[in-house]
Amino acid sequence: MQKTGKSRPAIYAAMPRGQFPLSVSLGARAVGWIESEIDEWIESRIAKSRSEDYSAVAKLPQALRQRMQARKANEERN
């Protein structure tokens, strides 16, 4: 929950839909998750977000796209 920002109910609802890694039983009343699987899930969310961001940017007027690209380049330099 801390690493993903998702609530417990959201995690458990997403698991059977294949939208979140499955938990691993640690005992009679305890579960955990494989950290590398959570990291991969986070990376996939970032990649999806970036691709959506870029497709939305392509629809913006040329002048606005240029300003956004210049701002991003400036941020990367700093």
N, C-alpha and C positions, 0 to 999 in steps of 0.2 A: 504494500500500500504506500509506503514512504517513497520508494523508488519510482513508482509509476504515477502516483497522484490519483489512482483509481480507488474507489471505495470498495470495501469487502463485497457488498452485494453486486457491484458492477463487475468485479473480477469473477465471481462465481457464475454470473449470468453469461459472461463472455466465453468462458471455458468450453461449454458444450457446443457452442456455435463455431468453435475453431478460431475465435478472435483473440484468444489469450492462451499462453502456455498452460498445460495441465499441471496440477499440483502433484506432489510426491508424498506418499504417506510416510510420516516419521514416527508414528506410534498410534496408539488407540484413539487419541483425540488431538493429534497434531499433524499438520501438513506443512510443506514448504515448497519452494520452487527452485529450479536449477537456475542459478544466477546468469549463466551464459545464455539460456533461453530467454530470460527476461531482457537481457541486454540486446539480443537479436530482435526481440519484439519492439523495443524502444527504437532501435535503428530503423526498423521497417516503418514505424510510424513517422519518423523524421523524414525518410525518403519519400513517403507518400505525401506528406505535408509539403515538402519542397517541390514535388512534381505538380501538385495542385497550385501552389503559389506561382510557379513559372507559367503554367497554362493560363492563369488569370492575368498575369502580367502581359502576356502576348495580346490580350484583347484591349489593353489600355491605349490611349492616344500616344503617338510617337514621342511627343515632347515630355509627357509624364514618364514614359518608360526610360527615356534618357536621363531624366533627373533622378529616378530611382536607381539606375545603374551607376550613376556618378556617386550618389550617396553611399551605395554599397561598396564601391571601390575605395572611397575615402575611409569608410569604417574598417575595411580590411587592412589598409595601410597603417592605421592607428592602433 
